[in-house]
Amino acid sequence: MEPFLQLKNVSKTFGEVAALRGINFEVGANEIVGLLGDNGAGKSTMVKILTGYHQPDPGGELYLKGRRIEHLSVAQARGLGIEVVYQERALADQQSLWRNIFMGRELADRWGRLDLKGMRRETGKLMQTLMGFTSAAVSPDSVVKTFSGGERQGVAITRALYFKAELIILDEPTMGLSLSETRKCLDFVAGIRAAGKSAIFIDHNIFHVYPVADRIVVLDRGAVAGQFLKNELTLQELIDRLYLVAQTGSLNGGGGK
Amino acid sequence: MSGEQVSLSPRRGGLARRMRKYSLQIGIVGVAFFIWVLFLIGSPRTFLRRDIYAAFMSSTPYFALMAIPLTLVIIAGEIDLSFPSIMAFGMTAFDVVFLTTHSVWLGFLACLAAGVLAGWLNGIIVVKIGVPSLVATIGTQFFWRGVVMVVTNGQGLGLTPVRETFLYPLLVGRIGGFFPAQFLWTIAFALVVWFFLNRHRFGAHVYLTGDNLESARLMGVNVHRTKILTFAAVGFAAAFAGFVVSEDVLFFWPTLGEGYMLNTLASVYLGGTSVFGGTGTVFGTFVASFIIGAINAGIVAAGLTGFWTNVIYGLIVVTSVSLQTVVSRRMR
């Protein structure tokens, strides 16, 4: 089966600085890829190329479902189903759940009149199917401020899934979450696979990435230091290898893959 | 036992939820009622007759008309301090167009257009150049007042010809011999702004923009256009209010608007709109405007002399806002 998304030999330089150097990377259909790397490893630059904010240097190629994409724009990326769930979740705290779900994409007629009933009804459905909110105290009109960190991450992921995202990029989704909240958040990430979609899960923390990712890719100083399927390595072996990366720049202590 | 609790809790949750949702509105109505009772006790002879209510309804719209759209600007996380000058700027446009064309209606349209232009310009300065709205609109407040003085040379304009046209009964006549037309216009403004804020995509974007600008932008909300439109709405309303005020006294003073700033702002904040943006209601502003209007008239009616007015006025505003904060916090 051909991968959903593929980067071939993608580099990105900003003036003198090489942020990415000859990256080969792919995300399969219905696959969750964990992307690990230190600050400055090139994770965010890669995200920005995938979302169309940056264009790769000449020579790099980007394929979506096997089709070559020449100049990916932000709008085009969204249209193709690439959605980012940002670190700060991009929620409006004082607004209701339904307003957050439909933020910027409100259901309305051609005069701009809101379909309030429709949005509340859809939000109610999502609460049961994707979010798992069963408490009677939570309704589509509940203010997002009252939600926990994990639930808020769930709202952001649910929103992306609802709007037909094919590939969801999660930018450090567990940052600032407590242990139990992290657990809840990881359940939502696992829900992306259950919904038949793909995800790129970016994080510093190997303990968060390992349980939910199918495949783990390690970036180091702008290059892919190594990648492996989860069932190839135990968590302890992975941790040992990551120390090696820090010293040698490669997972295998030598050449690329 | 536990089954009973489960069946009860959704209903109880429903009521509490509704109370929470309307806590702002409940708070302001409570304050209004409290003040009304206070005045009723202080001066039953005045407040049991209908004349005083006719007086409220005729003078409160002068600033309520502006406070209603100003609510949008403040919910969107900005502020506008230039509207008193825009009132006079609109009338200056009327002045110029009326004197050249001798058409009251053309002058009226020019007045409204000038207001929209001035408001739109506020929006452009804030959004495109990035000047904080507090600073930008202090600047434009001086600028438009200056323009008014230069163009009119400080001279007023008698508006008796307006009295001959249909505009006069339309805007400041007495409907049914009792209701001032400007009061009905205020209700109309409130309904239109309420519709756009609560039932239209524009309003949804106003709330989102004021709540979290960056989130709204990331999710594809056109935050720039949203803000510019809110400023333009205040500009339009300021010109309209300026016309109503001038027409009511049949004279345009180039100092028109001075003295309206604090009443208008107090109405919005007393109405429960957050200084930090993201929350607020048209209903709250509407009721609060009439509280502010009532305080002005009520203090005089209660027999307090002019010097005491501001003391009582300030006291009531601070107490009301405190009371409202406490009430709405307890409901949360």
Interface residues (C-beta under 8 A of the other chain):
Chain A: R78 Y86 E88 R89 A90 L91 A92 D93 Q94 Q95 R99 F102 M103 G104 R105 E106 A108 G112 R113 L114 L116 A136 A137 S139 D141 S142
Chain B: S9 P10 G13 R17 K21 R199 H200 R201 F202 A204 H205 Y207 L208 D211 N212 E214 S215 A216 L218 M219 G220 V221 S274 G278 T279
